[in-house]
Amino acid sequence: MHEFRLGNGMRFAVLERHQSPTLAAALFVLAGEMDEADGQRGASGLVINMFVNGTETIGSKSPASEKAALAAVESAMDRLKERSRTSGDEFSLGRESAETAVKMALEQARQWESDGFRRVIMGNGLNNAKAVTSTDSSTMSWTMPSERSEVWFKLLGEWLARPSFRGFYRARDRHAASQSSDGWLSGNQTDGMASILSWEAFPGSPYSRPSGRDNAGRLRASAVEAFFRARYQPSNMAVALVGDITPGQARQWAERYFGSLAGEPKSDTIPQSPRARTGEYREISMRLSSVVGYRRPPHGHADDIYFDLLTGLLTGGKIPYYSTELTKELRLASSVGVVGNFPGDRLESLFVLAAAPAPGVKVEQLEAAQVEIAEKFAHEPVTAERLGAAVNWIQVDVLLSLQSDDQAAISLSRTLGMDGTIKGMEQVLDQLQSVTPAQFQNFAQKYLTPENRFLCTSGPPGKEKPPRGGEQK
């Protein structure tokens, strides 16, 4: 594996594999829901889907006409917003006229929509395209014949420099229709629990902002473009290339097509935000669920490897301990989940054990069992054999993530984007093997404690109203 950095701060990793004439590429960007300002809720998820709309020149019928038409839409929407603000009557003549003007502007803008960029993509064999956004980042990935690799460099470089927002409102409406509600367990019992936990466990933090997925249908092109300009800076981006390419060729094309991208220098300091909440929160709901969270430091902390080990101990192996204990041994849960860093990596977060109770089981019973499973590590040292099995599971998981070219590109781009280098991957695996049961118990006594715990459960009200809120430590 090789890596290099351009003068503008954009990072690249190259993993050579010349067994087949193909290349996988992934772009990681520190641009997620936590970075959306007011009026931009949902922009992170939409902007990465605008790539197929093309650039100001590639795929354009008339760049000047496209911009003028989009400006007319924005102006008409501004007038409608003003009419809506000043008139309480939604059926007023002025508001009706403004709504008509918006519809006419949209129709005029649609005549400049084009699938020319999409045809260029398909004609050059760029396929298996994926776009994923999360609380703290966004990732796009592609695969292609290696002989067409330079085309990918040119298309992505041009899009990052001069993206087009033609067809934005049609793409926005399709994107909004495809969104689904939150949920991290199988089934629908805990849908929305992730949003509740974000709001209650992270007061005053960017993580507490409500998801913008439900707002995507109201986004404006100007708001999404502003988000793009602010976050898609070279210093916020990392590219991983896996397959039939040499580091020298990759660097030559990177300099040619990405080297001229200008942007603000990236700050090396982690954004400051209030600490995660401890205590407990009860939500009155017909959906039964229990979440036990433990406060953990941001990504890059020295204790990261211990949280990786904790995940391995709970979820690794052919018989995952956490799910087996709750669903089969104790028969308390119908579904379970473990999230190592909820809701993201960049700020202080929570290590989360989630579960939905089995029929007839009280949420309080399930919660007590989850707490016992987690905090037992602080009271009893784990055996060397079990710790070694967790390390083996982590190693296998890492190797599997590098097995296929496309998954390797995604994994490496995130490592490069979050850590600034991929050189630490092997070092972390070596460190994991040197952890002793005593060291892990010291970690558990530091983090897996009642003082560091946040409980969040939901269920129907009992005879007394459940307590709400928690204590900020």
C-alpha positions, 0 to 999 in steps of 0.5 A, a space after each residue: 500500500 502507498 499513500 501521498 498528499 497533494 499540496 492542497 491537502 487532499 490525500 490518496 491511498 493506492 493498493 496495487 492489485 494487477 490480477 485483473 484489469 479493473 480499478 475500484 475507487 472511493 472518495 471519503 469526505 468529512 461532510 455529514 449530518 452534523 455539519 449541516 447548518 440551519 436550512 441545510 438539513 438533509 443536504 449531506 445525503 442529497 449532495 452525493 447523489 448530485 454527481 450523476 447530474 454532471 458538471 457545468 460543462 460535461 453533460 450540459 446543453 447550455 451552462 449559461 442557460 442552466 444557471 439562469 433557469 436555476 436562478 429564476 427558480 430560486 428567485 420565485 421560491 424566495 417570493 413564495 417564501 415572502 408571500 407565505 410569511 406575510 400572508 396568513 391566508 394560504 389561499 390568498 391571491 398573492 400566494 397563489 400567484 407566487 406558487 404558480 410562478 414557482 411551477 412555471 420556473 421549474 418547468 422552464 428549468 427542466 428543459 435544460 436537464 440532461 442525462 449526458 453526464 450519465 451517458 459518459 459514465 456508462 459509456 466508460 464502464 464506470 459502474 457499481 456506483 454507491 453513495 452513503 452518508 452518515 452523521 459525520 461523513 459521506 462516501 462515494 465509490 465506483 468500479 471501472 476498467 483500468 484502461 478508463 481510469 483517467 476518465 474517472 479522475 477527470 470526471 470527479 475532478 471536474 465535478 468537485 471544481 464545477 458541479 452542476 445543480 441542473 435537475 436539482 429539484 427532480 433529484 431532490 424529490 426522488 431522494 426524499 421519496 426514497 428515505 426511510 425512518 431511522 432504525 438499527 434493529 431488525 423489524 420496526 420495534 425500535 424505529 426512531 429510537 436512534 433519533 431519540 437517543 441522539 437528541 437526549 444523550 447529546 444536549 448542545 452537541 452537533 450530534 443532537 441535531 435532528 436528522 434532515 432525512 424528513 426535510 430533504 423534500 424542502 431543500 433548496 438548491 442554494 442551500 445544498 450548494 452552500 453546504 458543498 462549497 463549505 465541506 467539500 474542501 480538498 483537506 476534508 477529502 481522501 481517495 483510495 484506489 485499489 486495483 490495476 494502477 501504479 502509485 506513479 500513475 495515480 499521482 500523475 493523474 491526481 496532480 493533473 485533475 485534483 491539484 488545482 482544487 482550492 479550499 480552506 486549510 483543514 483545522 487539526 483540532 477536534 470540534 469542541 462540544 458538550 460531553 455526552 449525557 449520563 443518567 437515564 431517560 424514559 420515553 412513553 411509547 408503544 414501541 418497546 426498546 432498551 438502549 444502554 450506552 457508555 460514554 466514549 472519547 472521539 476517534 483517535 483516542 488511545 483507548 480506541 483499541 479497547 472499544 474495538 475489543 469490547 465489540 469483538 467480545 460481544 459480537 464476534 465469533 460463530 456464536 456472538 455472546 451478546 445476542 446469544 445471551 439475551 435471545 437464546 439463553 435468557 430469552 429476554 430479547 427479540 432482536 439486539 444490536 451493538 454500535 461501537 460509536 453512536 452516532 459518529 466518530 468525530 466527537 465524544 459518542 456512546 458505545 451502545 447496546 440496543 435491544 427490543 424485548 421478547 413478548 411478555 418481557 418488561 423493558 426493565 428486565 431487559 435493561 438490567 440484563 444489558 447492564 449486567 452483561 456490559 459491566 461484568 467486564 469491570 468486575 471479572 477479568 476476561 479469560 486470555 482465551 476469550 480475549 484472543 478469540 476477540 482479537 482473531 475476530 477483529 483481524 479476520 474482519 479487517 482482512 475481509 474488508 480488504 478482500 474485494 477491491 471495492 470494499 477495500 477502497 471504501 475501508 481505506 478511504 475512511 481510514 485515510 480520511 479519519 486518521 490522515 494515514 493508513 500506516 497505523 492499520 498494522 500497528 493497531 492489529 499488533 497492539 491488539 495482540 499485546 492487550 492483557 486481561 488485566 489491561 482490559 479490565 482496567 479499561 472496563 473499570 474506567 468506562 463500563 461504570 454506572 457513572 459513565 452510563 446512559 440509559 434510554 428506554 421506551 414503552 407504554 406508561 405504567 401506573 406512574 409517569 416514567 422519569 425523564 431526562 438525565 444528569 449532565 456530568 
